[in-house]
Amino acid sequence: MNYKMVGFVLGRIFLIEAALMLFPMGCAAIYGEWASIPAFLIPVLILLVLGLAASLKSPKDTKIYARDGLAIVALVWVLLSVFGALPFIITGEIPSFVDAFFEMVSGFTTTGSTILTDVESLSHGILFWRSFSHWIGGMGVLVFAMAVLPMTDGRAMHLMRAEVPGPTCGKISSKLSDSAKILYAIYLAMTVIETVMLCAGGMPLFDALIHSFGTAGTGGFSNKTLSVGAYNDPYFEVVIGVFMLLFGINFNLYYFLLLRHFREALASEELHVYLGIVAFSTLTITANIAGLYDSVGTALRTAFFQVSSIVTTTGYATVDFNLWPTYSRVVIVILTFVGACAGSTAGGLKVSRVIIFFKAARQDLNKMLHSHAVTTVRFEGKPLDEKTLRGVHNYFNIYIMLLTLSVLLVSLDGFDVVTTFTAVATCLNNVGPGLELVCPMGSFAEFSAPVKLLLAFDMLAGRLELYPMLALFAPRLWRKRNYALRGARAK
């Protein structure tokens, strides 16, 4: 491993986090919460010292290979969460380090699971930082770094591959830095539009920012204990529901729309399946819960919001779907695993992987029935190579093993099966709420400290597509190697 380069990149990221912490500190000042200022100022100073010490001088060898990329991505997300948790601890609003770390990991990974039972008691600065972490982590911390820091494609590609969600990683511009800038420009523009629309409907600016951050990052933190349901306003539900759906779409398609490549954007196979899943789930849940509401329109709006929230792994709620009939709850759990599109801010397996997995299964069945038939798995109109197919299968295998092991370990806390299973599922898929104890109106507060740390690991693993977090436990990752002799093989 190129330790000096790993430290250099970490230092740069520390400086970025220090700069980003100035926003919640400014928010605290605006609301006159002067006692909260040191809670942000202390971490900012620590991050500045560490960042400058690590990145003041660029190392001679600036190459980043695959293993370096995995290590950097994993360490960045863990350390950002550690330092990001300090304001909670210093203010005393979440005095336990494990609880604060869990909350911050949930924020950066855009999961939205919480240990808080009374979120409205938090100060404005802490509430802003808690939700702002969704916006930071939504598009990716290192993607943001590529957009604001000079970094060559050779140094950045392994970082982008390790952080960007989906079975493949592509560029929308010839240079990765330009791709990152374009993605963040679209991301920022959509966030601003949603904020303006919420304010236009009468939502206070602070609340609008909080919910726009949560929607854009598909995170789900709210400044209301009852989430979006606290407003009891159909306009807010529709606006947030639609924007959750939009942020679950591959951002490359928005770039195609800006270039007026409408046919290419609208022909996306993943987009069709994604919208089809949303439509089917919304209509069938509406039929299932219609008797619980005063009109079919209310049931339809409620079903659409919750389907949009869960399939995009946002986690906002207008009702406690834990009280819905069994069919609707089962659909919600299934959507927890499916997730939205690759290249979006959503978590889950991603629709593209699900499509490829089913097509590969159909190909295997056809081979069994017609042993001499030559078949090819095609996705988005293009044939997939064996490496991509093998990658999807391997991802599913590791995913199931991690899910199973986590459920087994979490069960030691002694909660019921539904709580245990959905707690792991919602953390691993970065959704937020589950069922029973961890339902939309519940929390993760009652879990033991070791289980909270395990669930935090699951959140990080799910957000980073498993491999970077699992690689931290591989001894080979930490071995120093001769790059001059083995560089070509590591590329």
N, C-alpha and C positions, 0 to 999 in steps of 0.2 A: 504493500500500500504506500502511496505517496503521502506520508503523514504531513509534510509541510504544506502541500496544496490543500489537503483536507482542512487543516487549521486555518489556512488563508481564507477559504470560502466561508468557514464557520464565522471567522472574524467579521467578514463583510455582512453576513446575515445578522450578526449581533448589532452592528451599527444600524441596519435597517429597522430592526425591532426597537431599538432605542428611539429612532425617529418616529416610528409609528405610535409609541407610547405617549408622545407629546399631544396627540389628539384627545385621548381621554383625560389627560391632565388639563388641557384647555377646557374641556367640557366641565370638569370639576370646578375650575376657576369661574366659568360663566355662571354656574349655579351657586357660587359662593361657598363651596365645600372645601374650605382652605385646609381642613385637617386631613383631607385625602391627598393633597399635593405631594407630601413626602412619600406616600405609598407608591407613587409613580416616579418621582424624582430619584429615589434611591436605586431602583432597578435600572433606570436610564443611565445613571452614573456608572453602575457596575458593568452594564453592557458596553458603554463607551470605552471604559478602561480595557476590558477584555477584547473588544473589537479592534481597537487601535493597536494593542499589543500583538494581536495575531495577524493583522492584515496590513500593517504599516509598510512592510517590505514584501514585495512579491517574490516568491521562491524562484530559483533558477529553472527548475523543472515544473512547468505549468500544465503538464499533461494530466487529464482525468480519464482513467480507464473504467471499465465496467464495475469492478469491485469498489473503486473509489467513489463512483457515483452512488452505489447502494449505501455505502457507509455515510457519505455526506448527507444524503436525503434523510436517512433514519435518524442520525444524530441531530440534524437541524430541527426536525419536528419534535424530538424529545426535549432538547435543550430550550427551544422556544417556549414549550409548555412549562418547563421548570421555572424559567425567568418570568414568564407571563403569569404564573400563579402567585408571584410575590406580592402584587398589590392587594390581593384578597387576604393574604396572611397579615401584611403590615397594618391594614385597616382594621383587622379583626372581624371582618364581615364573613370570612370563612377561615377560622383560626387553624384548622387542621391542614397540614401540608398535603396529606393524601387526598382529602376532599377538594382542596384548591387545585391540586394537580389534575384530578379527575375532571373538574369543571373546565379547566383550561384546555386539556386534551380534547374534551367534548366540543369546546369552542373552535379550536384550530382545525380539527378534523371535520367540522361541520356536522357533528352528530346530533347535538342538542339534548342529549341525556343530561340530567341534572341531579344533584344531591340536595338542592334547595327546596324547601317547602313553603317559603314565603319570599318570593323573588322581589315583591314590591317594597320590601324593607331595605333593599340595597340602595346605596347612594347613586346619583346620576353618573358620576365618573366611572364607577365600577360596572354599572349596567351598560354604559357605552363601550367599555373595553371588552366586556363579556361578549357582546354582540358583534363588535368590530372585528373580533378574532374570527368570526364566521366569514366575514368579507375578505379578510387577509388569506385565510386558508382555502377559501372556495376555489379560486383559480389556481392556487398553488403558491407556496412561499418562494420556491426557487424560480418558478416562472416569472413571478414579480421581480425577483433579483435580476433575471435575464433582461427584463424590460428596462430597468433603471441603472444597471451596471454594465460596463464594457466587458463582454465575454465572447470569445471566439466560439464558432460552432463546434470545433474539435473538443473544447473544454466543456461545452454545455450539453451536448447531445446525450451523454450517459446520465446526466442529471434529469433531463426532460423525460427520458425513457423510464427512469425509476419513479418519477412523481406523477406524470400525466396518466389519468385513468383510462383503461381500455386495453384491448388485446394488441393494438398496434399504436405506434407513435409517429405522426407525420407532421410536416411543416406546411404552412399555408403561404410562406414566403421563402425566398431562396436563402435567407439568413434567419437563424433561430431567434436572434434578438429582435428582428423586425416582426416575426411571428408573435412573440410574446407581447410586444407593444400593441399590435393589432388586436389581439385577444383581450388585453386589459382595457383598451379603448372601448371596445364593444361592451365589455363587462361594466365599466364605469358608466357609460351612456345609458344602459338599461337600468342600472341602479338609480341614476338620477331621475329618469322618466318615471319609475315606480314611486319614488319619493314625492315627486311633484303631484302625481295622481292621487296619492293617499292624502297629501295636504289639501288638495282641491276638494276632497270629500269631507274635510273637517277634522282630520286627524292632526294632533299637535306635531310640530316638526320633529321634536325629540322622538316621539313614538314612531313617526313615519321613518326616521333614519334607522331605528332599532329593527323594525320589521322589514325594511328594505335590505339591510345587511343580512338578516336571517334568510330572506327569500333568495337574494342573489347567491349567497353561499350555500343555499339549500341546507341551512343549519337548523333553524327553528327556535332559537332563544328569543323569548319575549320579555317585555318589562311588566307583563301582567301574569298573575298566577293562573288565570283561566285562558291564557294565550289569546289568540285572535277572537275567541268566543266572548271575551270580556266586553267587546264593543257592541256585540249583538247588532251588527250593521251589515246588510246584504251587499252594499257597495264595496266595503272593505274586503269581504269574503271573496267576491268575484275578482277584484283587482289582484289581490294576493294570490288567489287560486290560479288565475291565468298566468301571472308572472312566475309562479313556481313551475308551471308547465313549460314556460318558455326557457327558463334557466336549466331545465332538464334536457334540452336539445343540444346536440353537438354544435359548439360555437363555430366550427368551420363552415357550417351551413349559413350562418349569418354573414360570414365574410363573402360567401358566394352570392348571397342576395345583394350585398353592397356593390359587388362587381356586376350585378344584373345577370348573373348566370342562374336565372330562375329555374330552368329545366334541370340543371345539375343538382340544385339544392332540393327541389321538390321531388326528385326521383329517388331520394335516399330510401333504401329498403329499411334501414333501422328506424327512420322517422315514421314510416308507415306502420310498422309493427308497434312502435311506442304509442302512437296515437290510437291504434286499434285496441291495445291493452287498456288504455285509459277509458276509451268509449265503452268497451265491453264491461269493465269493472264498474264504471259509474252507473250504467243502465241496470245491471243486475242487482247491484246493491240498492239502488233506488227502489226497485220492485220489492226487494226484501225488507226494507225499512219503512216503506210508505205508510204503513199503519201506525208508526210511532210519531208521525208529524201531522200537522193540521192540513197540509196540502201536498200534492205531488210535487209542486214547484219547490217547496221548502225542502222536501226529501231529496230532490234532484240537486239542488244547490249544495246541500250538506254532503251528499255522497260525492259530488264532484270535488269539493274542497278537500275532503279527506283522502280521496284517491290521488288527487294531484299532490297532496302533501306527502303521502307515504311512498308513492312510486318514484318521486323525485328525492326521496329520503330527507325531506325538509323537517317534518315533524310538528308543524303547527297544527292546532286543533281548534275546532269551533264547538265540538261536542265530545263527550267521553264515549268513543266507539267501543270501549270495553263492555258497554251495556247493550250493544247491538246483538241481533240474532247470530247464531253460530255461523251460518253461511257468510255473512258480511265480515265477521271477524277472521274467518279462514282466508277470504280473499285479501284482507288487509295484511295478514302474515305472509301470504305468497308474494304480494307486491313488495314487501320488505326485502325479499331476496332478489327479486328481478332488478329493481333499480331503474334508472333512466338510461339515456344514451351515453356512449363513450364520448370523451371530449367535452363533457358538460361538467357542472360543479357537483353533480349528484354522486351518491355512493351506490352500494349494491353490486351485484354481479355485472351489470350493464346488459342492456337489451341485445347488443351486438354479440356478446358471448353466448347468450341464451339461444339466439338464432343459429350461430355457428355450431353450438353443441347439438341442437336438434337436427340440423342438416347432416352433421357428421354421423349421428346415430342412425339416421335414415340411410346414409351411404353404406354403413356397416351391415344393416339389415338387407339392403339390396345385394351386397356381395355374398351374403349367406344364401340368398334365394337364387342368385344368378352368379355363380362363381367366376365365370369368364367375362362378365360385364366390366367395362371400363367406365368408371364414374368419377366425376369431379365435383367437389364442394365449391359452390360459387356464393360470393357475398358481395353485395353492392355491384352486381354484374361482372365481377372479376373472379377468376379461379384462385383459390387459396392454396398456398404451398404447404408442404408437409410440416414445416417448422411452425407455422401459425396454428395449424390444427393440433399439433402436439402440445403447443403452448397452452391452448385453451383446455385441453384434457388435463394437463399437469396442474393448471390453476384450479380446476374443479376438484381434483384429488386432494391438493394441499388445503383448499378451502374447507372441504368436508372434514378432513382430519383435525384442523384447527377448531372448527365449530364443535365437533364431537368432544375433543379434549377439554375445551372451555366449558361446555355444558356439564361435563363430568365434575370438573373442579368447582364450578359455581354451585353445584348441587350440594356441596359440603356445608353450605350456609343453612341448609334445611328448609328452604322455601318450596312452595308447590312447583310442580313440573312446568305449568304454563308460565309462571313468573320466571323460573330459571331459564327455560328455553328461549323465551322472547327477549329476556334481558341480554343474553349473549347475541341473539340474532340481530337485535336492534343496534347493538354496539358494533358488531363486526360489519354490519351493512351501513353504518353511519346514519341511522334513521332517527333515533331519539326515543320516542315512546314505544312501549310494548303493550302487554296485556296484564291484567290482574294488578299486582303490586306496583309495576312500572308502567301503568296505563297513563294516558295523557294528563290525568289529574293526580298522578302519583309521583314518586321520585325513587332514586337509587340510594337514599340516605340510610336505609336499614341494612344494607350489605356491609360485610366486614371489610376492614382495610385491605387485606390481601386480595379479596375478590374485586374490590374497586380498582386496584392496581392491575389485576388481570384484565378487567373490562377496559381499562385505559389502553392496555397493550392491544387488545382486540380492535379498539377504535383506530389506533395508529396503523395496525396491520391492514385493516379494511380500507382506510383512506389511501395507503401507499401500495395497494395491490399486493399485499402479503410479503413479497420477496425482500424488500429492504429491511423490515423489522426482523424477519426470520434470519437474515444473513448476519445480523449482529451476534448471533450465537454460534456462528461458524468460525472455528479457530483459523481457518485458512484466510478469512477476510483480513485478519490483523497482521498477517505475515508480511514483512518487508521484502520486496523483490527487486531484482535487477531489471529496470525498465529498458535499459539499452539493449540487453540481450533478448528480453522476452516481450518487448513492447508490441511487436507486430502480432503476436499470438493473443495478446490481451484485448486488442481492439475489437 
